Amino acid sequence: MRKYFCLTFLLLFSYQLKAEKTIDNVYSQEIFESGYISFIDKDFKNLTVIKELKNLNTENKFLFIYTPGSLNDDRKDIICSTYNEFAYLNEIFFQINQINKSYFYLNCTNLIEGDMLIPNGSNFPYIYQGDSKHEKIRTELLKLIDNFNKLGFNNEKIFLVGHSCGAWHSLLLGSLHPDKINSVIAFSPSCYGPRYLYFQRRAFLKYRQNDKNTMRKNKYLSSLVFVSPNDPRENYLTLKWLKRIKGLKLIKTMERKNNFYYLNDQICKFHSELDVKEEPIFDGHNLHFSKCFDYYSEDIIEFLKAKFN
């Protein structure tokens, strides 16, 4: 039993270490607070985060609310995001802003923690005492949407965008409250991985099944979902059920070849705005950290053009 526990711990630690490598402050600048991201040009190195904007143009502009993923299941995260998370997003939203002037709001969830503070890799009790981190993130996201409504944004102008757990929560909120938003764009939605821990976190997986049932009940959800076939959390096969939801388009992203991802014979990398050697991406879960995701820009732009009209 002790050997089994040690092996599980090492696997989880290894997974966590790989995730933390991408947000090391030596590799990319860290972001700690929510705010409006200004994409002044196509280069993510020049983006700025503005905590508040006055005199918002709520009549003629669209609003994108981006919720990033989490490193911890039920505890706070050290940071919200990093500049290199927007290496690709900066380019695509700069283009979108040329088509239709828009606001892009980074919804930080790093300070949210569950009432029970369950450690990573542990099984959640099926009857959670209080509110979990996942529940609180969803509650706060719904409040944020309502607050933007009060500022003057009608629901047809609000889009939810997210990565990992942020993508999963965005899809779930869109399913529960389709009248409150226009559409969802989700990158690698997942909240209950990695899959190698499934067998020891069976109660935790019941929450995943509950979320899945909630989403499947919704007969229509306008959304664009990108999923990697090589993601150790959720992959194209584990999320194929999403295709049954009308209005949802599921796109399988590129396959890994010889441990790497390639676009035009170039290895896809975690980009950096600092003077450091850029590291390859080995996990399709984080593919949108790379400009290789430009391969899917046309899908996003065509999807949004239809929604803008």
C-alpha positions as CSV (number, residue, x, y, z in Angstrom):
1,M,0.0,0.0,0.0
2,R,2.9,2.3,0.9
3,K,4.6,1.7,-2.5
4,Y,1.3,2.4,-4.2
5,F,0.9,5.7,-2.4
6,C,4.4,6.7,-3.1
7,L,4.1,6.0,-6.8
8,T,0.8,8.0,-7.0
9,F,2.5,10.9,-5.2
10,L,5.4,10.9,-7.5
11,L,3.2,10.8,-10.6
12,L,1.1,13.7,-9.3
13,F,4.3,15.7,-8.3
14,S,5.7,15.1,-11.8
15,Y,2.5,16.3,-13.4
16,Q,2.4,19.4,-11.1
17,L,6.1,20.2,-11.8
18,K,5.5,20.2,-15.6
19,A,2.6,22.5,-15.1
20,E,4.6,24.9,-12.9
21,K,7.4,25.0,-15.4
22,T,5.2,26.9,-17.8
23,I,4.4,29.6,-15.3
24,D,7.9,30.1,-13.8
25,N,8.5,33.8,-13.3
26,V,11.9,33.4,-15.0
27,Y,10.1,32.1,-18.1
28,S,7.2,34.5,-18.4
29,Q,5.7,37.5,-16.5
30,E,3.0,36.5,-14.0
31,I,-0.4,38.1,-13.7
32,F,-2.1,38.1,-10.3
33,E,-5.3,40.2,-10.7
34,S,-8.3,40.4,-12.9
35,G,-8.5,43.1,-15.5
36,Y,-9.1,44.2,-19.1
37,I,-6.3,43.0,-21.4
38,S,-5.3,45.5,-24.1
39,F,-4.0,43.9,-27.2
40,I,-2.4,47.0,-28.8
41,D,-0.7,44.9,-31.6
42,K,-0.2,41.3,-32.5
43,D,2.8,40.8,-30.2
44,F,1.8,39.4,-26.8
45,K,5.0,41.0,-25.3
46,N,3.2,44.3,-25.6
47,L,-0.1,43.4,-23.9
48,T,-1.2,45.3,-20.8
49,V,-3.6,44.5,-18.1
50,I,-5.8,47.4,-16.9
51,K,-7.7,46.8,-13.6
52,E,-10.6,49.1,-14.4
53,L,-11.9,50.9,-17.5
54,K,-14.2,53.9,-17.2
55,N,-16.9,54.9,-19.7
56,L,-17.3,51.4,-21.3
57,N,-19.0,51.3,-24.7
58,T,-21.6,48.7,-23.9
59,E,-23.8,49.4,-26.9
60,N,-21.3,48.8,-29.7
61,K,-18.6,46.6,-28.3
62,F,-18.6,42.9,-27.5
63,L,-17.2,41.5,-24.2
64,F,-15.1,38.3,-23.9
65,I,-14.6,36.9,-20.4
66,Y,-11.6,34.7,-20.2
67,T,-11.3,32.2,-17.3
68,P,-7.9,30.5,-17.0
69,G,-7.3,27.0,-15.5
70,S,-6.2,26.0,-12.0
71,L,-3.1,24.2,-10.7
72,N,-4.9,23.1,-7.5
73,D,-8.1,21.1,-7.1
74,D,-9.5,22.9,-4.0
75,R,-6.8,25.3,-2.8
76,K,-5.6,28.7,-3.9
77,D,-3.2,29.1,-6.8
78,I,-0.1,31.3,-6.5
79,I,-0.8,33.2,-9.7
80,C,-3.7,33.9,-12.1
81,S,-2.0,33.6,-15.4
82,T,1.2,34.5,-17.4
83,Y,1.9,36.6,-20.4
84,N,2.7,33.6,-22.5
85,E,-0.8,32.2,-22.0
86,F,-1.7,34.9,-24.4
87,A,1.0,34.2,-27.0
88,Y,-1.7,33.0,-29.4
89,L,-4.8,34.6,-27.9
90,N,-3.2,38.0,-28.3
91,E,-2.9,37.5,-32.1
92,I,-6.4,36.1,-32.6
93,F,-8.1,38.8,-30.4
94,F,-6.1,41.5,-32.1
95,Q,-7.6,40.3,-35.4
96,I,-11.1,40.0,-33.9
97,N,-10.8,43.6,-32.6
98,Q,-10.2,44.7,-36.2
99,I,-13.5,43.0,-37.2
100,N,-15.6,44.2,-34.2
101,K,-14.3,46.4,-31.4
102,S,-14.3,44.3,-28.2
103,Y,-13.3,44.2,-24.6
104,F,-11.3,41.2,-23.3
105,Y,-11.6,40.6,-19.5
106,L,-9.3,38.3,-17.6
107,N,-11.3,36.6,-14.9
108,C,-8.7,35.6,-12.2
109,T,-9.7,32.7,-9.9
110,N,-6.4,32.1,-8.2
111,L,-7.6,33.5,-4.8
112,I,-10.6,31.2,-4.6
113,E,-10.4,28.1,-2.4
114,G,-12.8,25.5,-1.3
115,D,-14.1,25.3,2.3
116,M,-12.5,21.9,2.9
117,L,-9.1,22.7,1.3
118,I,-8.8,19.2,-0.2
119,P,-5.1,18.5,-1.1
120,N,-4.2,17.8,-4.8
121,G,-4.5,14.1,-5.8
122,S,-6.9,13.4,-2.9
123,N,-10.4,12.0,-3.3
124,F,-13.2,14.5,-2.7
125,P,-15.9,13.4,-0.3
126,Y,-19.1,13.0,-2.4
127,I,-21.0,15.0,0.2
128,Y,-18.7,18.1,0.3
129,Q,-18.9,20.1,3.5
130,G,-19.6,23.6,2.3
131,D,-18.7,24.9,-1.2
132,S,-15.8,23.5,-3.2
133,K,-13.5,25.6,-5.2
134,H,-15.3,24.5,-8.4
135,E,-18.6,25.7,-7.0
136,K,-17.2,29.0,-5.9
137,I,-15.6,29.7,-9.3
138,R,-18.9,29.1,-11.0
139,T,-20.8,31.3,-8.5
140,E,-18.3,34.1,-9.0
141,L,-18.4,33.8,-12.8
142,L,-22.2,34.1,-12.8
143,K,-21.9,37.2,-10.5
144,L,-19.4,38.6,-13.0
145,I,-21.8,38.1,-15.9
146,D,-24.6,39.8,-13.9
147,N,-22.3,42.7,-13.0
148,F,-21.5,43.3,-16.7
149,N,-25.2,43.1,-17.4
150,K,-25.7,45.9,-14.9
151,L,-23.0,48.0,-16.6
152,G,-25.0,47.8,-19.8
153,F,-23.8,44.7,-21.7
154,N,-26.7,42.7,-22.9
155,N,-26.4,39.0,-23.0
156,E,-26.0,38.8,-26.8
157,K,-22.7,40.8,-26.4
158,I,-21.1,38.5,-23.8
159,F,-18.9,35.6,-24.7
160,L,-17.3,33.2,-22.3
161,V,-13.7,31.9,-23.1
162,G,-11.7,29.6,-21.0
163,H,-8.8,27.1,-20.8
164,S,-8.8,23.8,-18.9
165,C,-11.0,24.1,-15.8
166,G,-11.9,27.6,-16.8
167,A,-13.2,26.2,-20.1
168,W,-15.1,23.5,-18.3
169,H,-16.8,26.0,-16.0
170,S,-17.6,28.3,-18.9
171,L,-19.3,25.4,-20.8
172,L,-21.2,24.4,-17.7
173,L,-22.4,28.0,-17.0
174,G,-23.4,28.3,-20.6
175,S,-25.4,25.1,-20.3
176,L,-27.1,26.3,-17.1
177,H,-27.7,29.9,-18.2
178,P,-27.8,30.0,-22.0
179,D,-29.9,33.1,-21.9
180,K,-27.1,35.1,-20.1
181,I,-24.4,34.8,-22.9
182,N,-24.0,34.6,-26.6
183,S,-21.5,31.8,-27.0
184,V,-18.6,29.9,-25.4
185,I,-15.1,29.2,-26.8
186,A,-13.3,26.5,-24.8
187,F,-9.7,25.4,-25.0
188,S,-9.0,21.9,-23.6
189,P,-11.9,21.8,-21.1
190,S,-11.2,19.6,-18.1
191,C,-11.6,19.8,-14.3
192,Y,-11.2,16.3,-13.0
193,G,-7.9,14.9,-14.3
194,P,-5.3,13.6,-14.8
195,R,-6.9,10.4,-15.8
196,Y,-4.3,8.2,-14.1
197,L,-5.8,9.2,-10.8
198,Y,-9.4,8.3,-11.7
199,F,-9.3,4.9,-10.1
200,Q,-8.5,6.4,-6.7
201,R,-10.7,9.4,-6.9
202,R,-14.0,7.8,-7.7
203,A,-16.1,10.2,-5.6
204,F,-14.4,13.1,-7.3
205,L,-15.4,11.6,-10.6
206,K,-19.1,11.7,-9.6
207,Y,-18.9,15.5,-9.7
208,R,-17.6,15.1,-13.3
209,Q,-20.5,12.9,-14.2
210,N,-23.0,15.3,-12.6
211,D,-21.5,18.1,-14.7
212,K,-21.6,15.9,-17.8
213,N,-25.3,15.2,-17.2
214,T,-26.0,18.9,-16.7
215,M,-24.4,19.8,-20.0
216,R,-26.0,16.9,-21.9
217,K,-29.5,18.0,-20.8
218,N,-29.0,21.3,-22.6
219,K,-30.4,20.8,-26.1
220,Y,-28.5,23.8,-27.6
221,L,-25.3,25.6,-26.6
222,S,-23.6,27.9,-29.1
223,S,-19.9,27.0,-28.5
224,L,-16.6,26.1,-30.2
225,V,-14.5,23.5,-28.3
226,F,-10.9,22.6,-29.0
227,V,-9.7,19.2,-27.6
228,S,-6.3,17.5,-28.0
229,P,-6.2,13.7,-28.7
230,N,-3.2,13.5,-26.4
231,D,-4.4,15.4,-23.4
232,P,-3.8,13.3,-20.2
233,R,-6.9,15.0,-18.5
234,E,-9.7,15.0,-21.0
235,N,-9.1,14.1,-24.7
236,Y,-11.2,13.9,-27.9
237,L,-12.5,10.5,-27.0
238,T,-13.5,11.3,-23.4
239,L,-15.4,14.4,-24.7
240,K,-17.0,13.0,-27.8
241,W,-20.4,13.2,-26.0
242,L,-20.2,17.0,-26.4
243,K,-20.9,16.5,-30.2
244,R,-24.5,15.5,-29.3
245,I,-25.2,19.1,-28.1
246,K,-26.7,21.1,-30.9
247,G,-24.8,24.4,-31.6
248,L,-21.6,22.9,-30.3
249,K,-18.7,22.4,-32.7
250,L,-15.9,20.0,-31.4
251,I,-12.5,20.3,-33.1
252,K,-9.8,17.8,-32.5
253,T,-6.5,19.5,-32.5
254,M,-3.2,18.3,-34.0
255,E,-1.7,14.9,-33.1
256,R,1.7,14.7,-31.3
257,K,4.5,13.2,-33.5
258,N,7.6,11.8,-31.9
259,N,6.8,13.5,-28.6
260,F,6.4,17.0,-30.2
261,Y,3.7,19.1,-31.9
262,Y,4.5,20.6,-35.3
263,L,3.2,23.3,-37.6
264,N,4.9,23.7,-41.0
265,D,7.8,21.5,-39.8
266,Q,8.4,23.9,-36.8
267,I,8.2,22.5,-33.2
268,C,5.4,24.2,-31.2
269,K,6.8,25.9,-28.1
270,F,5.8,27.7,-25.0
271,H,6.7,31.2,-26.1
272,S,8.4,33.7,-23.8
273,E,8.5,37.5,-23.8
274,L,11.8,37.3,-21.9
275,D,15.3,36.5,-23.2
276,V,15.2,32.7,-22.4
277,K,15.3,29.6,-24.5
278,E,11.8,28.6,-25.4
279,E,10.7,25.1,-24.4
280,P,8.7,22.6,-26.6
281,I,5.1,21.8,-25.7
282,F,4.8,18.1,-24.9
283,D,1.2,18.2,-23.7
284,G,-1.7,19.1,-26.1
285,H,-3.6,20.5,-23.2
286,N,-1.5,23.7,-23.5
287,L,-1.3,24.0,-27.2
288,H,-2.9,27.4,-27.3
289,F,0.2,28.8,-25.4
290,S,1.9,28.4,-28.8
291,K,1.4,30.4,-32.0
292,C,1.0,27.0,-33.6
293,F,-2.7,27.4,-32.7
294,D,-2.9,30.0,-35.5
295,Y,-3.8,26.9,-37.6
296,Y,-7.3,27.2,-36.0
297,S,-7.7,31.0,-36.3
298,E,-10.0,30.7,-39.3
299,D,-12.4,28.4,-37.3
300,I,-12.6,31.0,-34.5
301,I,-13.0,34.0,-36.7
302,E,-15.7,32.4,-38.9
303,F,-17.5,31.2,-35.7
304,L,-17.4,34.7,-34.2
305,K,-18.4,36.5,-37.4
306,A,-21.6,34.5,-37.5
307,K,-22.3,35.4,-33.9
308,F,-21.5,39.1,-34.4
309,N,-24.2,39.2,-37.1
